[in-house]
């Protein structure tokens, strides 16, 4: 199994955990879109969700050669910064459940794993190649990641609309 194949399997697990975090922790338990104090957190969730759209699709269906590999690394860095900001906002505005804390810890581990594996693969296979997005596919994994892309688009738009409704408030719970 190549580093990229391993990365994509970890990314599938990461997407499933992210869906659990969204549906169980954010939607059902915390009911974030209904909370007037959650605007800033929802805006960060929307940004991260919408960033995952090109990551899921891009890794499912393309090889990121040359400068596109560096663009991919930049997207990883942006996702990391959004997650750090989200963690700070969550600590300022609400008390997370034990389940959500555990899920966030596992999400952090899976993020580190898939990013490290993609960077390793890209540094060997993609970075020195001429700049291009080359079509590829990874069977059922590409289909799963495409389904995730549709799902995070819907979730991201929902969170964006809810954050705007709350005017990106800074009110503590």
C-alpha positions as CSV (number, residue, x, y, z in Angstrom):
1,X,0.0,0.0,0.0
2,X,1.4,3.4,-1.0
3,X,1.5,6.4,1.4
4,X,-1.2,8.0,-0.7
5,X,-3.5,5.0,-0.4
6,X,-3.0,5.0,3.3
7,X,-3.6,8.7,3.4
8,X,-6.9,8.3,1.6
9,X,-8.1,5.6,3.9
10,X,-7.3,7.8,6.9
11,X,-9.1,10.7,5.1
12,X,-12.2,8.4,4.7
13,X,-12.1,7.7,8.5
14,X,-11.5,11.5,9.1
15,X,-14.6,12.4,7.0
16,X,-16.7,9.9,8.9
17,X,-15.6,11.2,12.2
18,X,-16.2,14.8,11.0
19,X,-19.7,13.8,10.0
20,X,-20.3,12.3,13.5
21,X,-18.9,15.5,15.0
22,X,-21.2,17.6,12.9
23,X,-24.4,15.6,13.2
24,X,-24.2,14.3,16.8
25,X,-22.1,17.0,18.6
26,X,-22.9,20.2,16.7
27,X,-26.4,19.6,15.4
28,X,-28.1,17.2,17.8
29,X,-26.4,17.8,21.2
30,X,-25.3,21.5,21.0
31,X,-27.9,22.6,18.4
32,X,-25.3,25.2,17.2
33,X,-27.2,26.6,14.3
34,X,-30.0,27.6,16.7
35,X,-27.7,29.3,19.3
36,X,-27.4,33.1,18.9
37,X,-23.9,33.0,20.5
38,X,-22.6,30.4,18.0
39,X,-22.1,32.7,15.0
40,X,-18.4,32.9,15.1
41,X,-18.0,29.2,15.6
42,X,-20.4,28.5,12.8
43,X,-18.5,30.8,10.4
44,X,-15.3,28.9,11.2
45,X,-17.1,25.5,10.7
46,X,-18.4,26.8,7.3
47,X,-14.9,27.9,6.2
48,X,-13.4,24.5,7.2
49,X,-16.2,22.6,5.5
50,X,-16.0,24.5,2.3
51,X,-12.2,24.1,2.3
52,X,-12.7,20.3,2.5
53,X,-14.7,20.3,-0.7
54,X,-11.6,20.8,-3.0
55,X,-9.5,18.6,-0.7
56,X,-11.9,15.7,-0.9
57,X,-12.5,16.1,-4.6
58,X,-8.9,16.9,-5.4
59,X,-7.4,14.0,-3.6
60,X,-10.1,11.6,-4.9
61,X,-9.7,12.4,-8.5
62,X,-6.4,14.3,-9.1
63,X,-2.6,14.1,-8.6
64,X,-1.3,17.5,-7.5
65,X,2.0,18.0,-9.5
66,X,4.4,20.8,-9.2
67,X,3.0,24.1,-7.9
68,X,-0.4,22.4,-7.3
69,X,1.4,20.3,-4.7
70,X,2.5,23.4,-2.9
71,X,-1.1,24.8,-3.2
72,X,-2.3,21.6,-1.5
73,X,0.2,22.1,1.3
74,X,-1.1,25.6,1.7
75,X,-4.7,24.3,2.0
76,X,-3.5,22.0,4.8
77,X,-2.0,24.9,6.6
78,X,-5.2,27.0,6.3
79,X,-7.3,24.1,7.6
80,X,-5.0,23.8,10.6
81,X,-5.3,27.6,11.3
82,X,-9.1,27.4,11.1
83,X,-9.1,24.5,13.5
84,X,-6.9,26.4,16.0
85,X,-9.2,29.4,15.8
86,X,-12.2,27.2,16.2
87,X,-10.8,25.6,19.3
88,X,-10.2,29.0,20.8
89,X,-13.7,30.2,20.0
90,X,-15.2,27.0,21.4
91,X,-13.4,27.4,24.6
92,X,-14.6,31.0,24.9
93,X,-18.2,30.4,24.1
94,X,-19.3,27.0,25.3
95,X,-18.5,23.9,27.3
96,X,-17.9,20.9,25.0
97,X,-19.2,17.5,25.9
98,X,-16.8,14.7,26.6
99,X,-17.8,13.0,23.4
100,X,-17.0,16.1,21.4
101,X,-13.7,16.6,23.1
102,X,-12.7,12.9,22.3
103,X,-13.9,13.3,18.7
104,X,-11.9,16.5,18.3
105,X,-8.8,14.7,19.7
106,X,-9.2,11.8,17.2
107,X,-9.9,14.3,14.4
108,X,-6.6,16.0,15.2
109,X,-4.8,12.7,15.1
110,X,-6.3,11.7,11.8
111,X,-5.6,15.1,10.3
112,X,-2.0,14.8,11.3
113,X,-1.8,11.3,9.8
114,X,-3.4,12.0,6.4
115,X,-1.5,15.3,6.0
116,X,1.8,13.7,6.8
117,X,1.2,10.8,4.4
118,X,0.0,13.1,1.6
119,X,3.1,15.4,2.1
120,X,5.4,12.4,2.1
121,X,3.8,11.0,-1.1
122,X,3.7,14.5,-2.7
123,X,7.4,15.2,-1.9
124,X,8.4,12.0,-3.6
125,X,6.0,11.8,-6.5
126,X,4.4,15.2,-7.2
127,X,6.4,18.2,-6.2
128,X,9.2,17.9,-8.7
129,X,6.9,17.0,-11.6
130,X,5.8,19.7,-14.1
131,X,2.8,21.7,-12.7
132,X,-0.4,20.0,-13.6
133,X,-3.5,18.5,-12.1
134,X,-3.5,14.9,-13.5
135,X,-6.7,12.9,-13.5
136,X,-6.6,9.7,-11.4
137,X,-9.1,7.6,-9.4
138,X,-9.0,5.4,-6.4
139,X,-12.1,3.2,-6.9
140,X,-14.6,3.2,-4.1
141,X,-12.5,5.6,-2.1
142,X,-12.9,8.3,-4.8
143,X,-16.6,7.7,-4.7
144,X,-16.8,8.0,-0.9
145,X,-14.7,11.2,-0.9
146,X,-17.0,12.6,-3.6
147,X,-20.0,11.9,-1.4
148,X,-18.2,13.6,1.5
149,X,-17.5,16.6,-0.8
150,X,-21.3,17.0,-1.4
151,X,-22.0,16.5,2.3
152,X,-19.5,19.2,3.5
153,X,-20.8,21.6,0.8
154,X,-24.3,21.3,2.3
155,X,-23.0,21.5,5.8
156,X,-20.8,24.4,5.0
157,X,-23.6,26.4,3.4
158,X,-25.9,25.6,6.3
159,X,-23.3,26.8,8.8
160,X,-22.5,29.9,6.7
161,X,-26.2,30.9,6.6
162,X,-26.7,30.3,10.3
163,X,-23.6,32.3,11.1
164,X,-24.9,35.2,9.1
165,X,-28.2,34.9,10.8
166,X,-26.5,35.3,14.1
167,X,-24.4,38.2,12.8
168,X,-21.2,36.4,13.9
169,X,-21.9,37.2,17.5
170,X,-19.3,37.2,20.3
171,X,-21.7,36.5,23.1
172,X,-20.7,34.0,25.7
173,X,-23.1,31.2,26.6
